[in-house]
Amino acid sequence: MGTIRIIYEKREEPKERIKRRLTPTPFALVDIAALIPAHNEEKSIRRTIKALLKVLPKKNIYVASDHSTDNTVKIARE
């Protein structure tokens, strides 16, 4: 497959190759997720999640808590 790609790219016009590389790939919100590392972030986790909810669906927001001893996990689950 790699050989076929090399041959194809060699035959293609250089301007077309550059144009294809510079064309942005469109992303939809369902393609993006946020991972929030949180260790004892009780004071800021609610604000962080609220801000992310303005631009992402709830199902795309993940909080990773590493044995928090405060209410970080409880707040994140709410």
NUDREN-35528 format. One record per residue (C-alpha): residue in one letter; x, y, z. Coordinates in nm, 4 decimals. Layout:
<r aa="a" x="X" y="Y" z="Z"/>
...
end
This chain:
<r aa="m" x="0.0000" y="0.0000" z="0.0000"/>
<r aa="g" x="0.2864" y="0.2363" z="0.0811"/>
<r aa="t" x="0.4436" y="0.1753" z="-0.2597"/>
<r aa="i" x="0.1172" y="0.2567" z="-0.4366"/>
<r aa="r" x="0.0914" y="0.5813" z="-0.2381"/>
<r aa="i" x="0.4476" y="0.6823" z="-0.3291"/>
<r aa="i" x="0.3819" y="0.6198" z="-0.6998"/>
<r aa="y" x="0.0539" y="0.8126" z="-0.6833"/>
<r aa="e" x="0.2151" y="1.1099" z="-0.5084"/>
<r aa="k" x="0.5044" y="1.1188" z="-0.7557"/>
<r aa="r" x="0.2615" y="1.1399" z="-1.0491"/>
<r aa="e" x="0.0515" y="1.4093" z="-0.8855"/>
<r aa="e" x="0.1218" y="1.7751" z="-0.9538"/>
<r aa="p" x="0.3285" y="1.9344" z="-0.6720"/>
<r aa="k" x="0.0740" y="2.2171" z="-0.6281"/>
<r aa="e" x="-0.2059" y="1.9650" z="-0.5802"/>
<r aa="r" x="-0.0034" y="1.7779" z="-0.3183"/>
<r aa="i" x="0.0612" y="2.0965" z="-0.1226"/>
<r aa="k" x="-0.3029" y="2.2047" z="-0.1534"/>
<r aa="r" x="-0.4234" y="1.8685" z="-0.0205"/>
<r aa="r" x="-0.1897" y="1.8909" z="0.2817"/>
<r aa="l" x="-0.3023" y="2.2440" z="0.3654"/>
<r aa="t" x="-0.6737" y="2.1707" z="0.3422"/>
<r aa="p" x="-0.8054" y="2.1435" z="0.6985"/>
<r aa="t" x="-0.9857" y="1.8282" z="0.8009"/>
<r aa="p" x="-1.3313" y="1.9184" z="0.9297"/>
<r aa="f" x="-1.4141" y="1.7983" z="1.2796"/>
<r aa="a" x="-1.7559" y="1.7663" z="1.4348"/>
<r aa="l" x="-1.8163" y="1.8017" z="1.8073"/>
<r aa="v" x="-1.8802" y="1.4290" z="1.8299"/>
<r aa="d" x="-1.5186" y="1.3752" z="1.7155"/>
<r aa="i" x="-1.3698" y="1.5697" z="2.0070"/>
<r aa="a" x="-1.3421" y="1.4660" z="2.3712"/>
<r aa="a" x="-1.1973" y="1.6329" z="2.6791"/>
<r aa="l" x="-1.0013" y="1.4386" z="2.9379"/>
<r aa="i" x="-0.9608" y="1.6208" z="3.2674"/>
<r aa="p" x="-0.6916" y="1.4871" z="3.5007"/>
<r aa="a" x="-0.8057" y="1.5703" z="3.8525"/>
<r aa="h" x="-0.6452" y="1.5060" z="4.1898"/>
<r aa="n" x="-0.8141" y="1.6910" z="4.4755"/>
<r aa="e" x="-0.9624" y="1.9535" z="4.2429"/>
<r aa="e" x="-1.2787" y="2.0109" z="4.4434"/>
<r aa="k" x="-1.2443" y="2.3897" z="4.4160"/>
<r aa="s" x="-1.2168" y="2.4076" z="4.0369"/>
<r aa="i" x="-1.3652" y="2.0903" z="3.8825"/>
<r aa="r" x="-1.7226" y="2.2234" z="3.8693"/>
<r aa="r" x="-1.6135" y="2.5405" z="3.6868"/>
<r aa="t" x="-1.4001" y="2.3398" z="3.4438"/>
<r aa="i" x="-1.6818" y="2.1010" z="3.3557"/>
<r aa="k" x="-1.9331" y="2.3873" z="3.3163"/>
<r aa="a" x="-1.7001" y="2.5613" z="3.0719"/>
<r aa="l" x="-1.6541" y="2.2439" z="2.8682"/>
<r aa="l" x="-2.0296" y="2.1790" z="2.8592"/>
<r aa="k" x="-2.0669" y="2.5028" z="2.6644"/>
<r aa="v" x="-1.8780" y="2.3548" z="2.3702"/>
<r aa="l" x="-1.8940" y="1.9748" z="2.4095"/>
<r aa="p" x="-2.1669" y="1.7202" z="2.4728"/>
<r aa="k" x="-2.1705" y="1.5745" z="2.8242"/>
<r aa="k" x="-2.0832" y="1.2278" z="2.6955"/>
<r aa="n" x="-1.7532" y="1.3607" z="2.5531"/>
<r aa="i" x="-1.6202" y="1.4910" z="2.8853"/>
<r aa="y" x="-1.4139" y="1.2513" z="3.0963"/>
<r aa="v" x="-1.2669" y="1.3119" z="3.4409"/>
<r aa="a" x="-0.9779" y="1.0943" z="3.5587"/>
<r aa="s" x="-0.9383" y="1.1163" z="3.9343"/>
<r aa="d" x="-0.6371" y="0.9513" z="4.0917"/>
<r aa="h" x="-0.7548" y="0.8676" z="4.4453"/>
<r aa="s" x="-0.8797" y="1.2149" z="4.5307"/>
<r aa="t" x="-0.9471" y="1.2518" z="4.9016"/>
<r aa="d" x="-1.1851" y="1.5461" z="4.8679"/>
<r aa="n" x="-1.5207" y="1.5739" z="4.6839"/>
<r aa="t" x="-1.3715" y="1.5824" z="4.3330"/>
<r aa="v" x="-1.5318" y="1.2534" z="4.2241"/>
<r aa="k" x="-1.8711" y="1.3401" z="4.3744"/>
<r aa="i" x="-1.8784" y="1.6794" z="4.2000"/>
<r aa="a" x="-1.7669" y="1.5338" z="3.8675"/>
<r aa="r" x="-2.0418" y="1.2697" z="3.8772"/>
<r aa="e" x="-2.3083" y="1.5331" z="3.9425"/>
end
